[in-house]
Amino acid sequence: MVRIARLRLFIVPVVASATLALGAGCGNDGGSSQPPGPTATTAQGPTTAASGPITAACPLVDVATVASTFKVQSPQAKENEPVKTGPATAYSCDFADGGETFVTVGVVVGPASGTVEANVRAALSNAVGEPVSGIGDGGAYAETGGVGTAAGVKKVGSEYRLVFAHGAAGNKEQIVAMAREVATKV
């Protein structure tokens, strides 16, 4: 039986840190003269195929996938208001069971700026994290302050799409699975 750890967190500060990663990084790659982020290919193949515009996070995850991943009967999805910081906008969706949020998924969309590593690290609350595949470039997972976060960057055209999933620490497999689900749709 899979135990679901409940998560109580204010998503705005967590999403804001991810949004700031893309928003504050515009044109700043830490002083390097190299172009920011990845170029034409990733470990998952070419990144030139344009996905449609992102306008919400809840449609990026199938509720049945959430139910089976976390072993809950009928999770409820709630789209949060988009958080805009400079040129970047964060879209996030909370999934709850019995009124308690247990995972938040989302994507931050902004112009490609800064390094992939800097953007992922900001999404991980400045933790280095351990590498994770299938979430885009620089995919990683870290736990800080009782919250587990999986994040990665996908480049679509001239923008970065920073994919993230937050849940209670100790639920790494489930959190990473949710981030991978989002990454397949951005």
N, C-alpha and C positions, 0 to 999 in steps of 0.2 A: 504494500500500500504506500502510495506517495503522500508524504506530508506536505501540505501547502503552508508555507510561511506567509503570514499576512504582512502587508507593507503599509505603513502609514508615513507618508512623506508629502511635503509640499512640492509639487512637480514644478512650479514656476521657477524656484531657484535652480533646480537641476537642469531644466530645459534652458533656462537663461544662460547657464554656463556653457552649454553646448552651442547656443545661438551666438554667444560672444566669441566662441572659437572661430566661427566663420565671419562674423561681422567685424570683429576687431582685427582680424588677420588680413583684411583687404590690402593688397599690395605690400604686405610685410611678411617676409619669409625668414625673419630672424637675422637679417643682414647678409644672407647668402646671395651671391650673384646668379645662382642657378634658378630656373623657373620653378614656381611653386607646384608642389604636388606631382602626381603621376602624369605621364603623357599618354600615348596612344593605347597601351595595353596594360592589363592587370593579370594577376594569376588566374582570373576567371575568364579571360579573353578580352577582346576589344571593348573599349568603353565608349565608342563613338555612336552606338545605336541610341538614339534619343528616345527617352521615355516621355510619356505625357506629363503635363504640369501636375504638381502636387497641390492639392487644395484641402486635404484632410488626412488624418492618420488612420482612423478606424477602418476605412475601406481597404487598407493595406494588409489587414490580418483577418483571416477567416475565423469566425467565432468558434466553429467546430474544431479548428486546430488548437485554439486556446483551451477549449474544454478538454480535449484529449491530452494535451501536453501537461496541463496542471491537474488533471483528474477531478474536474468539477462538473456538476450537472448542467448548469445554465448560467455561464458568466454574462454579466451585463457590461456593455461597452458604452463609454461616455467620451465624446470628443471634447477636448479642452479648447478654449479660445486660442487662436494662433498667437505666438509671442514674437513680436518683431523687434529686432535690435539691429540698427543700421540697415544694411542691405540684405540681411539674413532673416528668414522667418522659420520658426519652429512650429511643427504640427505634432500634437501628441494625443494619444488615446489611452484612457485608463480602463482596465478590466477589473471588475469587482465580483465578488461572490458574497452574498449575504450583506451587501452594503460596504464591504471592506475591500479596498483596492489591493490587488496582489501583484499586478504587473502593469507597467506603462510602456507603451511602444511609440516610436515616432521617427520623424525625419526633420532635419534642419536643412533648408534649401538656401543657398547663397552663392555669390560669385566664387569661382575657384580662386582661393587665396591662401597664403600660408602653406605650411607643409601638411601632408596627410597626418603625419605623426603628431604634430602640434594640435590639430583639430581633434583627433581621437583622444589624445591625452586630456584636453580640456573637457571633453564629454565624460571622461572617467574621473572627474574631479581632481585633475592633475596627477593621478596615479599612472605609473608606467603600464601596468597591466600585463597579462600573459597573452601571447598571440593566439588568435582564433581565426580559423578559415571560414569562408562562406559568407562574410558580412561586407565584402568589398575590400578595398585597399586598407592596409594597416589595422585590420580587425583585431580587437583585443577585448579582454574581460578583466575587471578588477572589482574588488569589494572595499568600500570605504564607509565608515559610519553606519554599518548595518545594512547598507544598500549594495546590491550587486548590479553592475552595469556592463553591458556588451555594446560595443560601438565599432563602426567602420565607415569608410568614406567611399562613395561611388562617384565617379566623374561622368556627368552627362552633359555633352556639349561644353559650354563655358562655365558650368556651375558644378559645385560640389553638393552632394546629397549625403549628409552625415546621418547615418542610420543608428538608432539607439534603442535599447530596451533596459528598463530598470525594474528590479524586483528585490525581494528580501534576500540578504546574503545567505548563502547556503543552497541556493536554487540555480546554480550555474548552468546546468544542462538545459533547464526550461527557459531561462533568460536568453541564452545563446540561440536556442531554437526559435524564439520569437524574433530576435534580431535578424536571423537568417530568413525568416518568413517575410519580413518587411523588405529586406534587401532584394528579394526576388521580384518585387513589384515596383521598385523605384528605378 
